Amino acid sequence: MVTVKIPATTANLGPGFDCIGLALDLYNFVSIEKSTAFEIVIMGEGKGVISTEKSNIVYQCIQAVVDKAYQKNGYRKQIMKKDPEKRNPFNKEDYKTLRILLNNNIPPARGLGSSSAALVGGALGANCLLGEPLSNQELLRIITDIEGHPDNILPAFLGGFVVSTQLEDGEILWSKTRVSSKWRYVVIIPDFQLTTEKSRSVLPGQVPFSDAAFNLGRIGLVMEGFLKEDISLLGRVMDDRIHEPYRRELVPGLKEILETLRREGVPAALSGAGPTVMAIVESEEEGAGLGKRVQQMFLAHKIPSSFKVLQANNRGAEVLSSTTTEP
């Protein structure tokens, strides 16, 4: 059996649409083992909601890793050298009837990277179970092909504050910055799901040149704020004109909440595709106070919510236990 621990993530951080993400200390656990019968067991967040069939994205990601490993010449030669009688590196059918346990603390469809955590856990777990035939870059390409963009995937995989992009040939480029432990990240989580598909459906095909320039100038300053640990700078540059204005109607109260916090100099943004709001503060006490205040603002729009005060995660996904079944 292989067990992988994967952090939650908050993406975009205002202007960094589809290219900036940060890992947080809230975790999902993915356990995978070969079995004589297919089974997916879900505990915690998403139980009764997330699919337990082979359509589950963890299972789909595992199969993509198995297929890639099967095709990889270097791995095939490695197995053949150890056992010349083996025509194939392994029997792919052995990886169809897996037992998968998902122990989730990240709420699904809330903008905290639950799908990226699932995919990273499935990919790392499968690769470890196979004897690690694939490189991290190969795994990241598989996950990104499924997810569609790397902004949540890279911090879930690597930890820290990550800027990333995918080139036309599929290669993923990234830069990671370790994040100070002195800040706290308040996530206020409305009590309703908002799928990425729905949240993306309201975005326009084009944006005005002035809005693109507005965001480009702020992306660099958001990076500078994290590099120099300058929370006051972040409080002035985490606004956005490319995605948040179009998603406001999907999250009642969002416009008022973000405008209020930003007027006060609090770094705040819609977390990923939403509906969660994320804000950065300097202490646990300040975080608790802000969380309760934003809860009341959501309640004014008849939206119940919960909040968590989190720290950044700089380690990324970790394999906690493993028993490999292939060389």
Sequence and secondary structure as in RCSB ss.txt:
>XXXX:A:sequence
MVTVKIPATTANLGPGFDCIGLALDLYNFVSIEKSTAFEIVIMGEGKGVISTEKSNIVYQCIQAVVDKAYQKNGY
RKQIMKKDPEKRNPFNKEDYKTLRILLNNNIPPARGLGSSSAALVGGALGANCLLGEPLSNQELLRIITDIEGHP
DNILPAFLGGFVVSTQLEDGEILWSKTRVSSKWRYVVIIPDFQLTTEKSRSVLPGQVPFSDAAFNLGRIGLVMEG
FLKEDISLLGRVMDDRIHEPYRRELVPGLKEILETLRREGVPAALSGAGPTVMAIVESEEEGAGLGKRVQQMFLA
HKIPSSFKVLQANNRGAEVLSSTTTEP
>XXXX:A:secstr
 EEEEEEEEEE TTT TTTEEEEEEEEEEEEEEE SS EEEEEETTTTTS  STTSHHHHHHHHHHHHHHH HHH
HHHHHHH TT SSSS GGGGTSEEEEEEE S TTSSS HHHHHHHHHHHHHHHHTTS S HHHHHHHHHHHHS S
TTHHHHHH SEEEEEE TTS EEEEEE   TT EEEEEEESS   HHHHHHTS S   HHHHHHHHHHHHHHHHH
HHTT HHHHHHH   SSSHHHHGGGSTTHHHHHHHHHHTT  EEE TTSS EEEEESSHHHHHHHHHHHHHHHHT
TT  EEEEEE B SS  EEEE   S  
